[in-house]
Amino acid sequence: MRVRQNKGRQLTSALTLAATAAAMSLGASSQALAQSSPASGKATQPCRIAGIANELQCGSIKRPLDPAQPQGTQIDVHFLIVPAMARNKQPDPVLMLAGGPGQSAIDIAPMVLSRLSRLNNRRDLVFIDQRGTGKSAPLQCADVSKLPVTQVLDPQFMLKNMAQCRQDLGKLPHGDLRQYSSTIAMQDFDAVRATLGAPQWNLIGASYGTRAALEYLRLFPSKVRRTVLDGVAPPDMVLPASFSTDGQQALNAMLQFCEKDAACSQQYPKLRQEWANLQQGLPRPISVSDPLTGRVEQFSLTREQLMRSVRMPLYSPTLASALPAAIHAASAGRWEGLLGLSGAMGSGKGMRMAEGMHFSVVCAEDVPRLEAGLSKDAPGRDFADNDAKLYTQVCKNWPRAQVAPEFFSIPPAPSPVLLLSGGADPATPPRHGERTAKALAAKNPAIAQHIVVPEAGHGVSSIVCMRDVLFRFIDAKTDTAALPQDAGCASKIPRPTAFLPVQSAAANAKVAP
C-alpha cells in the first residue's frame, strides 16, 4: 500500500528500495507506550501520539525472539489502538498491516486515519509495529536521509552501508536476524489479537502488508472476518526480479502516454529518443545542485543511479507526470528535476523504514528463490537486473530465517477478500493481484473480488472515493453482501496530464502585425 511506499527511500514500500530508506521514530510520544502484558491484567493504557488529536490506547506484549525458545530472549511488540467512537462498537477491530517490509504501522497511523474514519465509528483500529520496526525490537540502520542524493543513489555506498548495518545489528540483544520472517511476525500479531480479546478482526494490508496479511490468513484462517489487499505482493512474488519487469512496464506506459497525448507530444516530440540517449555513454561525469541542500555536486552518473532516479516517481501518477519534463531537461544537461523527483517519495513523517528488518525479510523469502532460478520474470530492457544484483550482494552474508514451503502457497480464502490494484503501479501491478485472486477463489468464485483502477499508482485505497468502498465491504452484515463492490468512482479517474513548464507571457504572446 497504500500508505504510499517510499521507493527511493523505501521498497516500496514494497515495495521500495529499502537500502536508501529512512524512518521516523515516535519521538516524545513513544514514552506513552505501555509495558504491560496479558499477565498484568491490563493490556493497554491511555496515550497520545503526534498527529492524532484524540486520546488513544497503547500497549505492548512480551514475545520470544526465537519461537523455538519460549523462555529465551524476549522482545516487546508494541501496538496502538484508536478506539471506536461509538459506545456500542462492533467486536471485530480493523488491523492495518504496514508496507515495506520495514515500515512502522504506528508511525503511519496519523497518515491513514482519515481513510478509515467511517470504519472507526464502530470499530477499533489497531496498528502493530511488526517485529524489527518502530518500537518493536527495531532493526534500524544509520540514517542516510540527510546525505546528498547522489551518494544515497550510489550502489557501492548502499552495499558498504548495509554491510556495516548488518554487523551493528548483530550486536543488539535482539540482533538474531533469522527471527524476523513474516511467519514469525504473524504469530506475534495473533498474540496481540488474543491479548485484546478479539474473536476475529478485519485485515487491511498495503504493499508488503498484503503478503503479511496473506500469511496471517494462511496461519489463522478462523480469526479473519474480512481482508483488504491493496497493492498485492503475494508470497510467490520474487521481489528483486519483479522490480525490473514491473518497473519497465510502468516506464513504457509513461512514454506511450506522452506520445499519444497532444500537449505532451508537442512539448517533447523526441522524448523516447532523449531517454535512450541518456542511457548511452554511462557512466558519465555530471554536475548538479542537490535538491535538498542546494550544493553543487559533481559525480559520475551510473546506469543504476539513472534507473533509480526514474523508478521512484513512477509510484505516483502525479509525480510520473513530471518525468517527461525531467527527462527532457536532463537530456540538455539539467539533472536537478530528475534527481529531485527521485527523492520526492521519501519526504514526510512515517516514511522511514527499518532497513535491517527489510533485508531480513527479503533475504529469507525472496532472494533464495531468485538464486534458485524460480523467478519467471524476464528483466526489463532498461532496468535489467540491477536490483537483483544489489539484493543478491546484500543478502550474501545476511543471516536468513528458515521459511516453510507452505509459505509460498495461497490457500482458498475462508472469508471475503477484496483485492485492489493500480494499473500504473510499477511495484505491484494487476498481474499479481489477478493470480492471487484466482488462488483465493479456487473453491468459491464469489469469495474474492479483484478491482483494478487503470490509472492508479502504488496504492488504491488512498483514492478518496475508495474509502466508501472499503467501508461497505467491511461493514456488510453478511459475507454475501460484502462482495461484489462497485468501484466505478475510481476506475474512471484519468491519468494526470504531463507537466508542462510555465512559459513566459512574452514567449507565448502573439505579436500583432
DRENVEX-506020 format. One record per atom (N, C-alpha, C): x, y negated, z negated. Coordinates in steps of 0.02 Angstrom, whole numbers, plus 50000, padded with zeros to 5 digits. Example, Ala and Ser with C-alpha at 12.3 -4.5 7.8 and 13.67 -1.06 7.14 Angstrom:
REM residues 2
506605028449610/506155022549610/506605016549610/506425011249646/506845005349643/506454999849606/
REM end
This chain:
REM residues 513
500295001650000/500005000050000/500274998550000/499074985850049/499484987949994/499564982249949/499574983549897/500034979549865/500564979849918/500774974249946/501204974750005/501894976949984/502154982050018/502804984650001/503324980250034/503854978849998/504354974150019/504884977850057/504844977650121/505304981750157/505924978150176/506114973350158/506774970750165/507054970750098/506634970650050/506834971149981/506494977349953/506194981549995/505804987149967/505634992050022/505584998550007/505435003550059/504725003550078/504664998750076/504024999950097/503935000750088/504024998250000/503734999949994/503685001850019/503585011550040/503605012950057/503595010750076/503195008050127/503825010450111/504335005450134/504835003550090/505304998350109/506025000650103/506484996550125/507184998350120/507414996850049/507375001950007/507485000749936/508194998849919/508665000349962/509344998549945/509424991049939/508974987149970/509014979949964/508474977049920/508124981449884/507554979149845/507774975449782/507314971649754/507444968549691/506804968349651/506784969249585/506154969749547/506134964749491/505554963349467/505474958549413/505284962249350/505554960149292/505374963449229/504764960049200/504484962949146/503894960049115/504064953749074/504704952349064/504884946349028/504624946448957/504424940548934/504194939948864/503584944148851/503164945148903/502554948948892/502694956148876/503284958648893/503434965648880/503454967248806/503554962248765/503594963548693/502924965648664/502394964448702/501724966148677/501564973448688/501974977048725/501824984048739/501864988248676/501354992448668/501324996548607/501825002248610/502065004348554/502505010148550/502135015848517/501485016248528/501085021348495/501065027848534/500775032848504/500715039448535/500065042448513/499845047948547/499215051048527/499195052748453/499765054648425/499785056848355/499655051048308/499765044848331/499675039048287/498945037448276/498515040248318/497805038848313/497605032548348/498085028948377/497935022848413/498365022748476/498045023648533/498415024148596/498625017448624/498255012048607/498395005548636/498335000148582/498564994248600/498474988448557/498394982248601/498074976948576/497974970948617/498634967948640/498624965148700/499214961948728/499014957048782/499474953148803/499374948548859/499984948848904/499864948048970/500424947749016/500324941649061/500874939149087/500854933249130/500444934849193/500024930049212/499634930849273/498934933349263/498764935649202/498084937949187/497854934349124/497294930749130/497074926449075/496784930249016/496444935749030/496094939348977/496554943548934/496324945048874/496694949648831/496634956748859/497184960348858/497214967048886/497384972048832/497454978248852/497674983648807/498304986748835/498824987248795/499454990148817/499624996148773/499995000748799/500185006548760/500755010448792/500965015548758/501485019948785/501415026748752/501635031948787/501645038648758/502345041548765/502515045948721/503165049348724/503095055248772/503595055948816/503615061548862/504315064348864/504395070948871/505065073748877/505385071748943/506005069648940/506355067949002/506365074049048/506525079849020/506535086149057/505945090449033/505435091449075/504865095549053/505045102449028/505625105049052/505835111749030/506125111648959/506245105648932/506495104948864/506045100048826/505455102348807/504965097848775/505205094648710/505685097648677/505955094748615/506595090848627/506785090148690/507405086548706/507315079048709/507725075748748/507695068448755/506995066148775/506745061048740/506075058448753/506125051548787/505635050048829/505585043448859/504895040648844/504825034048847/504185030748837/503895029048905/503295031448918/502935029748980/502415024448961/502495018548989/502085012748971/501495012049019/500945009548993/500355008349034/499975002249011/499574999649055/499184993649043/498454995149061/497994992849020/497284993749034/496954986849037/496604985649092/496174979749098/495474982049082/495224980549022/494574983249001/494004980949045/493504985349053/492904983649091/492554977649059/492254973549100/491914967549075/491264969249039/490904974249064/490264976049035/490354980548975/489914979748925/489944984148867/489754991348885/489254992048927/489024998748947/489435000949007/490075002548995/490515004149051/490475011449070/490715012949130/490735019749156/491325023449124/491275030149118/491795033949083/492405035449125/492375034049191/492925035749235/493315029549256/493905028349228/494305022349245/494555022749317/494845017249339/495175016849404/495925016349392/496305020949420/497035021049412/497365018549476/497785013549469/498155010749526/498855013749528/499025017149584/499685020149592/500095015749639/500655013249614/501055008349650/501475011549704/501755007249747/502145009549804/502875009949790/503255009849845/503985010249840/504275016149878/504445021649845/504435022749772/504915018049735/504685015849676/505095011549634/504755005249610/504135004149630/503784998049610/503444999049543/503454993849502/503124994049437/502384992549445/501944997049423/501224995949428/501014990149383/501314989549324/501134984149279/501314977349308/501884977049341/502094970749372/501614968449426/501324973049463/500894971049519/500174970049497/500014971549434/499324970849411/499034963949424/499394958549409/499104951849423/498974950749497/499354954049541/499284953049612/498664956449640/498474962049611/497934966049640/497284965549602/497294962249545/496704962149502/496094959249538/496194954049578/495624950949612/495304955649661/495694960349690/495424965049738/494974970249704/495084971149640/494724976349603/494214973449554/494064966949562/493644963549512/492944966649507/492644968549562/491974971549559/491994978349523/492514982149537/492584988549502/492694987549428/493034982049411/493204980549342/492594978449300/492034977149333/491434975249295/491234980849248/491254987049271/491014992649230/491534998249223/492134997049247/492655002249240/493304999049217/493645002549171/494315000449153/494775001349213/495264996849218/495794997649268/496434999549231/496775004749255/497375007349222/497975006549268/498515003949242/499145003249278/499695006649238/500005011749266/500535015549231/501195014149265/501685012149226/502365011649253/502645018749260/502675021249321/502935027949333/503645028449306/503815034249279/504495035149251/505015032849301/505495028849276/506015025949319/505865018849340/505255016349326/505065009649347/504855005349287/504834998849297/504584994349245/504914995449178/504494997049127/504734998349060/504795005749044/504615010049092/504625017349080/505295020349102/505775020349056/506445023049071/506695020349138/506765013749145/506925010849210/507605012949237/507605013849302/508225015449339/508375009649386/508615004349357/508714998049394/509434997049412/509564995349476/510234993749498/510364986249489/510974984149502/511144977149496/510704973049542/510484967249519/510044962849557/510444959449613/510244960849676/510584957749733/510154952449766/509594950749735/509124946249768/509404939249780/509904937249739/510174930449747/510814930449789/511014936249814/511594936449858/511384934149928/511874931949969/511704929950037/511374935550075/510874933850115/510514938850154/510994942750198/511504939350225/511984942750268/512334948450232/512464947550167/512804952750129/512324958350112/511704956550093/511214961550074/511054966250133/511064963550194/510894967450253/511474971850277/512054971150246/512654974850267/512614982050241/512594987150286/512544994150264/513114996250219/513724993850232/514284995750190/514214992950119/513944986950114/513804984150048/513294988450012/512764990450048/512244994650019/512545001049990/512965004350030/513255010750008/513685009849946/514095004549945/514525003349888/514105001649827/513594997649837/513164995649781/512795001549752/512535006049795/512165011749770/512615016949737/513235017549760/513705022149728/513855019849657/513945013249649/514075010549582/513455011249539/512875010149568/512245010749531/512155017949506/512295022849548/512215029849528/512665031349468/513265028849468/513715030049412/513465026649349/513225020549356/512975016849298/512355020149268/511895022149310/511285025249286/511415031849251/511915035549274/512075041949245/512305041449172/512505035449151/512735034349082/512165032649034/511565031549061/511005029749018/510735035948982/510425034948923/510135040648887/509615044448929/509285040748974/508785043949017/509045044549089/509705044949097/510015044649162/510085051149200/509725056449180/509725062549220/509275061449280/509565059849337/509175057849395/508795063649427/508875069549401/508505075349427/507795075549399/507635071249353/506995071649317/506495066249339/506565063749400/506135058249422/505755059749486/505555065949494/505165067849553/504445065749545/504075065749601/503365064049599/502975069049557/503175075349561/502815080549523/502865079349448/503465078049423/503555076849351/503175070549331/503205065449373/502875059149357/502125059949352/501825064149395/501105065049393/500895069049331/501345072949303/501205076249239/501175071049184/501615065949188/501575060349141/500895056849147/500685055749209/500055052049219/499465055849188/499465062349195/498905066049167/498935065949091/499525065549063/499585064848990/499295058148967/499375052949007/499065046548991/498305047148994/498055050549046/497325051549051/497055054948989/497395060248968/497175063948908/497205059448846/497715055348841/497775050748785/497195045848783/496985043648841/496435038848844/495755042148837/495745048748840/495115052348832/494655051948891/494925050648950/494515050249011/494435057249041/493835059749048/493745066449078/493965066649150/493865061149187/494085060349256/494255053049267/494615051749321/494705044849342/494745044449418/494715038249444/494735036949516/495425034449534/495715037049587/496395035249606/496385030449665/496795025249661/496915020849718/497675020649728/497915023749780/498635023949794/498795019649854/499355016149851/499585011949906/500275014049927/500375015249992/501025017050020/501285023349986/501875022949952/502115028849916/501615031149864/501215026449838/500695028349790/500195033249818/500135033649884/499685038749914/499995045649908/500655046049914/500985052549905/500905054849832/501005050149786/500925051749716/500205053949701/499715050449731/499015052249720/498855059149748/499135060749805/499015067449834/499325072849790/499895071449759/500195076349715/499785077049651/499535071549625/499095072049566/498475076049583/498195074749641/497595078249663/497725085749670/498335087449693/498515094549700/498605097849633/498915094249585/499055097249520/498455097349474/498025092149479/497475091449432/496825089849470/496605094349512/496025092849555/495385091349517/495295094449460/494665093449423/494645086749386/495205083149383/495235076949346/495135070749390/495005071849454/494935066349501/494215066049526/493915060149520/493235059149543/493225056649615/493605051449630/493665048649698/494395046549709/494605046449772/495285044549789/495295039849849/495675034449843/495795029849899/496535030149916/496695031449979/497385031750002/497485026150054/497865021050036/497955015250079/498675015050105/498755016350171/499415016850200/499705023650183/499455028950217/499565035850194/500285038250209/500625040350156/501295043150160/501275050250133/501065055150173/500975062050148/501635065250129/501605070650091/502225073850067/502655076850122/502355078450179/502745081350234/503045076050279/502975069850261/503255064250299/503985063250279/504435064250326/505155063550312/505335056250322/505345052550267/505355045250271/505925042350313/506555044050302/507075040750342/506985041750417/506745047650438/506645048850509/506025045250535/505495045350497/504875042150520/504955034550524/505415031650484/505535024450489/505675022450561/506105026250594/506315024450661/505745025250711/505395030850708/504855032150755/504295026950747/504075025850686/503515021450675/503705014050682/504325012350663/504555005550672/504605003750746/504825008450787/504875007350859/504195006150890/503705010050868/503025009250894/502755002250879/502864999950818/502624993350798/502994987850836/503644988650847/504034983750884/503794983450957/503684989250987/503444989351056/502764985951062/502334987151013/501664984051014/501714976451010/502184973950971/502284966750965/502504963751032/502974967051065/503224964651130/502674964951183/502284970251182/501744971051231/501204965751220/501064964351157/500554959251142/500764952451170/501404950751162/501644944351187/501594944051263/501734949651296/501704949851369/500994948951395/500494951251356/499804950951378/499454944551356/499734941251305/499434935051279/499664929151321/499194925351346/499354919951393/499834914851362/499684912551301/500104907451270/500804910051255/500834916151228/501484919051209/501914920351271/501614923351322/501994924951382/502224918751419/501834913251413/502044907051445/502624903851407/502594904251340/503114901251299/503764905351300/503684912051303/504264916651301/504214921651358/504284919351420/504194923851478/504724929251484/505284928451452/505834933351457/505984936551389/505464937251347/505574939551278/505884946551277/505624951151317/505894957951316/506624958151337/506804954051387/507504953851409/507934950451357/507674945351324/508054942051271/508184946851213/507684950951197/507774955951144/508314960951164/508304963251226/508814967951250/509504964851248/509544958551267/510194955151267/510484954351197/510044953351148/510284952751079/510644959051056/510404964751080/510684971051057/511344972751091/511494969351146/512104970851183/512704967251151/513254970451154/513864967451130/513934966951055/513554970951019/513614970950946/514144976050925/514514974650871/514464968650829/514754962450862/514504956650841/514744950350867/514774945150810/515244940550812/515274935350760/514724930250770/514384928350715/513874923150719/513954918550659/513654912750665/513654907850610/512924905950597/512714906050534/512024904850517/511974901750448/511464897550439/511324894650373/510894899450334/511114901250274/510714905750233/510044902550218/509474905950231/508814902950221/508664901250148/509004904250100/508874902950030/509334897550001/509964897650021/510444893049991/510624887150036/510534887950101/510724882650148/511454882950167/511844887150134/512564887750150/512654890950219/513154888450255/513314891350320/513714897750309/513464903150336/513794909650329/514064911850397/514684914150398/514974916850458/515124924150447/514874928350490/514974935550482/514884939050549/515054945350548/514994949450609/514324953150606/513884951550652/513214954650654/513254961550684/512994966550648/512984973450673/512284975150698/512244980650734/511594982850759/511124984550700/511404987650648/510994989350590/510684983150559/511084977750553/510834971550524/510284968550568/510384968750633/509884966050679/509224969750672/509264976350671/508644980250668/508284979350601/508654978550547/508324977450482/507994970550480/508294965650512/508004958950512/507364958750552/507304963050602/506694963350643/506164967850609/506384972950577/505914977750547/505494974550492/505794970450449/505434967750392/504794964150410/504794959450457/504184955750472/503624960050501/503794965850529/503284970050560/502774972650509/502934972450445/502464974850395/501854970450389/501934964150406/501384959350401/501254956450470/500654957450498/500504954450564/500604946950566/500494943550510/500604936350508/501334934650519/501784938150483/502494937050493/502724939450561/502444944950585/502634947650650/502464942750706/501954938550695/501764933750747/502314928550759/502784927950711/503334923250719/503954926550750/503934933050761/504514936450789/504694934050860/504214933050905/504404930650972/504804924150968/504584919450927/504954913050920/505644914250890/505684918750841/506324920150808/506814923650856/506564928350895/506984931950943/507224927050997/506774922851020/506954917951072/507494913251045/507414910950984/507904906350955/508574909950946/508554916150923/509184919950913/509554920850979/509184921751033/509504922651099/509884916351119/509694910651088/510044904351102/510554902751047/510674907551002/511174906750950/510924903950885/510254903250878/509964900650816/509644906550778/509994908950727/509804915050693/509414913950629/509324907750608/509004906450544/508294909350540/507914908650594/507234911050593/507184918550583/507594922250618/507574929550613/507784931950544/508324929050518/508554931050452/508074928550398/507764922850409/507274920450361/506664924950357/506434927350414/505864931950415/506034938550380/506654940650387/506854947050357/506824946750281/506894940850252/506874940150180/506194938050153/505724936250199/505074933650177/504674938850138/504744945250156/504364950450121/504624951750051/505204948950035/505504950349969/505344945149917/504934940249934/504804934949886/504194936649844/504154933549785/503574934349743/503694939249686/503304938249632/503374942549574/503114949449589/503394954349555/503164961149563/503434964749623/503874961449661/504114964449723/504794967749715/505094967349657/505744970649648/505634977949631/506034982249661/505974989349649/506544991949607/506424997549575/506935001249538/507275005849589/507835003649615/508155007349669/508375014349647/508565015049582/508775021549558/508205026649561/507605024449543/507025028849547/506855030249621/506915025049662/506785025749734/507195031349765/507845031049754/508275036049785/508215042849751/508055042849687/507945049349655/507365053049687/506835049449706/506265052549739/506425054449810/506695049749849/506815051149920/507355056349930/507875056049888/508415060949895/508185068049879/507675068649837/507415075249818/506865077749865/506445073149889/505845075249925/505885074450001/506335070250025/506355068850097/507015070950130/507565068850101/508215069950134/508375077350143/508215081850096/508355088950109/508005091550171/507405089250184/507045091250244/507365088150307/507625082150298/507975078950354/508615082850370/508985084750318/509605088550329/509475095450358/508885098250341/508715104950366/508415104750436/508355098750465/508075098150532/507325099250536/506975098050481/506245099250479/505845093350504/506155087750515/505795081950541/505645082850616/505035081250635/504825081750705/504825074950739/505055069850704/505045063050731/505675061550771/505585059650834/506145057750876/506345050550860/506985049150856/507205042250840/506955037350892/506775031350869/506565026050915/507155023550955/507015020951014/507555018751059/507995013451027/507695008550994/508075003150965/508305004550893/507855007450853/508025008750783/508495014750774/508485019250823/508935025050823/508915028750756/509485031050731/509495034850668/509835030950612/509795024350615/510135020150565/509915021750494/509255022050482/509015023350414/509175030450392/509115035150438/509265042050421/509995042750398/510445039350432/511155039650413/511265036450345/510935030750334/511025027250270/510795031550212/510195034250217/509925038250162/510315044650153/510535047650207/510935053750201/511585052350164/511905046650178/512525044950145/512415043450070/511885039650055/511755038049985/511585044449946/511205048849977/510965054849943/511485060449939/512045059649973/512555064849975/512775066849904/512855061949860/513085063349792/512555061649739/511945060649762/511415058849715/511105065149684/511065065649618/510755071549587/510025072249610/509825078549624/509165079649654/508735084249611/508095082349606/507615086749573/507465092749617/507265098249585/507035104049622/506295103049639/506125103249703/505445102049725/505135108649749/504565110449721/504235116749740/503975116349811/504005121849849/503745121849918/503025119549922/502625120949871/501925118949871/501825111349874/502335107749852/502275100449852/502135097749922/502405100949972/502355098350041/501705100350076/501265103750041/500615105650070/500075100950044/499535100550081/498955096450062/498345100950059/498145103149999/497565107549993/496925103850011/496395107450028/495745104350040/495525100149980/495235094449993/495045089849939/494445092549900/494475092149833/493915094349792/493395088849781/493555082649800/493115076949790/493245071849846/492795067049856/492855062449913/493505058549914/493785057849975/494405054049986/494295049150043/494465042950031/494435037650082/495145035750102/495315036650165/495985035250190/495965028950233/496465024550224/496495018150259/497155017550295/497135015550359/497755014650397/497715008350439/498285004850444/498334999050488/498645001050554/498334999150608/498585001050674/499254997950691/499424992350658/500064989050672/500584990450617/500454995350575/500894997050519/501535000450545/502124997750529/502755000950551/503005006350505/502655007650449/502895012550400/502415018350393/501775017050387/501275022350377/500705021350426/500835021850491/500315020850542/499785026350541/499265025650580/498695030350578/498865037650588/499405039250623/499545046350636/499635050250571/499905047150520/499995050650456/499325051450419/498915046250422/498255046850391/497825051850426/497905052350492/497485056950531/497605064250512/498235066250507/498355073250491/498215074750417/498305069550374/498135070450304/497385071450295/496985067350330/496265067950326/496035074850352/496355077250403/496175083850431/496305089350380/496865088950344/497015093950294/496535093550235/496375087550213/495925086650157/495225089150173/495025088550236/494345090350257/494315097350287/494815101450274/494855108150305/494245112450289/493975111850229/493405115950209/492745112050210/492785105450212/492185101450211/492315095050250/492085094550312/492215088550353/491955082150323/491465082550279/491165076450251/491535073950189/492055077450167/492385075750104/492905070250113/493125068850175/493645063850187/493465059550247/493605053150242/493505048550298/494135044450308/494345043950371/494945040050388/494725033850426/494855028050396/494675021650427/495315018350453/495315016650517/495885013350548/495685006150566/496075001450542/495974994350559/496514992750611/496334992250675/496824991950729/497374986750722/497204980750699/497704975450697/497974974050627/497854978450580/498114977550512/498824980350507/499204977650460/499884980050449/499904985150393/500424984550351/500534989450297/500104987550237/499524990550232/499064989050178/498414986250205/497864990050197/497224987950224/496764985250168/496854987750108/496404985650054/496484978350035/497024975050058/497114967950043/496654963650086/496364966350139/495884962650180/495274961350137/495044955050136/494534953050088/493904957450091/493644958650151/493014962450154/493094969750135/493714972250133/493824979150114/493714980250039/493704974950000/493584975549929/492884978549917/492404976349957/491724978949950/491684986249972/492084988150023/492094995050046/492344999549990/492894997649958/493165001549903/492675001949846/492344996349831/491864996349776/491285001149791/491005000849851/490445005149867/490645012549864/491255013949887/491495020949887/491555023649816/491885019949773/491995022349704/491365021949662/490955016849673/490365015749631/489775020249650/489795023349709/489245027549731/489095032949679/488455033949666/488245038549613/488395045849630/488355047549694/488465054549713/489005054949766/489305060849773/489805061849825/489515060949894/488895062949903/488575062249968/488495054949987/488355050749938/488265043649952/488935039949960/489485042949937/490135039549939/490395038750010/490265043850053/490515043750122/489945045550169/489975042750231/490485038250257/490355030950237/490885026950243/490845019750230/490925015850295/490595010250299/490625005950358/491145000450346/491665000450387/492194995350380/492244991150443/491674990250476/491664986150536/491894979050525/491814976550465/492034969650450/492774968850460/493164974150449/493894973650456/494134975850524/493794980750553/494034983650616/494014978550674/493624973150667/493574968250720/494054962350710/494444962450658/494924956950647/495454957050701/495564951350736/496044951250791/496764950750766/497224952350809/497934951550793/498094944050791/498484941750743/498654934550741/499014932550806/498834926750832/499164924350892/499884922550877/500294922750928/501014921550919/501134914450895/501614913650851/501804907050826/502144903150882/501914897150892/502214892750943/502484886650908/503124885050917/503414879150884/503034872850903/502984868250855/502634861950868/503054857750917/502734855750970/503074851551020/502954844251002/503434840051016/503354832951002/502814830051047/502474825051021/501954821951061/502234819051126/502844816551122/503134813551182/503254818851235/503464824851213/503614830151261/502984832751293/502434832551257/501814835351283/501384830251320/501524823851308/501104818651338/501214818351414/500664817351448/500704816551520/500784809151537/501304807751574/501434800751591/500974798651648/500604793251639/500144790951691/500544788251750/500304789451810/500664786951869/500654779351872/
REM end
